């Protein structure tokens, strides 16, 4: 029996763990137990069943841990398989030591595998990100989207914690700049709840206040531009949130995974996005429209150490304006964007995990 030591919560790696386990049970096997770390939020009958199987725990069974590198060696298994979370090209010596101590490593991307190999770590197997096509798919036809744009203007959607790595402030500045013409009808659904920063909403509000946006609840308005910022995390039903918009807006400086991007694309929203680190796995060069890609040309020091990719704010503003000037042409890029992430289903991830385990365990 497999032992999974994983977070089951509404943060990125918790959602990843839940979906991967759900697909593994559905498409591969239910012969596994789950030991939720560090907290258990996703409580339903399915997760209860997973945890109850822990009564059959044996140290000699394989163990898989999805967590930050310093936490990997707190759990056990034979073999012990680590699935470390990281975003930068440089790993600390401590992180390297923890990862190197595993019998095998899983990563979601070729980028992650290359970073580990550059640090001398071998035995790395790719188990990619995923989405559920039954949940994440377009809800409106192109004609229905055109009619909605005629009624209320173009709507962009962004999901990700309000923090420097996600380029949250730059994206807000770029949207404000791109829509400064009072005749411009545009909306930004800005889901940036950050549980690690209690002042995140005030930071976003201050930016909009400085540009004379008036506030009505969670809605900020100036001319015909509107920014909607939910003050709470919208757990579940994110597919419905994505479907409120016509286009996605991402500009992360570094990503280890990036579930919101793949889910937004699956919902049929062409996304303005950076093509760097692990998220480049989804932006397949032979398929993804290049004019939707925000360049990653220069790096800058990251607070955590190492470097990440710096944004050219003028470029982001220009790309938003291009969409606003001709939304119909950009709407037609939907098929190419969906095709770019078509292989990345949770079923595929579960089967890749099964293949990796057979190779690791023999």
C-alpha positions, 0 to 999 in steps of 0.5 A: 500500500502507498502512503501519501503524506500530503497537505489537504487544504485550499492552498495550491499544493493542497489542491494539487494533492487532492486532485492527484489522489482523486485521479489516482483512485479513479484511474489507477488504484485505491490501495493507498492511505493519506496522512494529511499535513500540516492541516486538514481542510478538505473534509468530505467522505472521500478524504475521510476514507483515505485517512481511515486507511492509515490504520493499515500503516506499515513503515516498509510501504512506499511513502510519497511526501508533497511539501516544501523541501525542509519538510520532506525528511519528517516522514517515512517509507521504503522507498521514500519519494519526495515531491518538493515545491519550489519556484526558483532556479537556486536551491539553498544548501539545506533544501538540496540536502533534504531533497538529495536524502530521498530515494527518488524525486517527483516534479511537475515539469521539465524545468523543475527536473532540470533545476534539480539535476543542475544541483546534482540531484538525480532519480527525478521523475515527471508527474505533471500538473492537471485539470479535470475536463469535466469541471474546467471547460468553456461555458459560453460560445464565442458569440455569447462572449461577444454579446457579453463584451458588447454589454459590459466591456472586456473582462480579465480574470487573475487568480493568485496571492497578492505578492511580489512573485505573482507581479500583483502590483505590476498587473494592477498598475498595468490594468489602470494604465491600459484603461486610463481613457475614460471611454475604455470599457474594461473589468478586472476580476482580481482574486488575490487573497493572501492568507500569509499577508493580513495587509494584502487588501489594504495594499491593493486598495491604496493603489486604486485610491491613489488613482482616484478609483471610487469604492463600492464594497469590493468594487473599484470604479473609475470612468468605465474601468472596474476592478473587483477584489474579493476580500475572502478566498473563493474556495471551490467553484473556481471554474464559475469564477473563470467563466465570468471573464473572456481573458486571463491575465498572468505575469508571474516572475517564477512558478513551480506549478501554476494551477490557476493558469492551466485551469483558466486556459481550460475554461477557454480564456486566452491568457496574457502570460509569462513563459518562464520556469515551470509554467512554460510547460503549458505554453507550448511554443508550437501551439500557444499564440506568441502575441499572448506571451509576455516576454521574460528577458531580464532577471532581478534578485529575488527576496528568497535568494537567487533570481526571478524574471522581471516584467516590462510594465510597458509591454504588459500595458501594450498587450492589454490594450491590444486585447481591448482594441480587438477582442474578437481577434483574441477570442479566436485564440481560444482553441489554440490555448486549450490545445496547448494544455490538452495533455495536462489532465489529472488522469494523465498525471495519475497514470504518469505517477503510476508509471514512475512508481513502477520504475522506482519500486521495481 
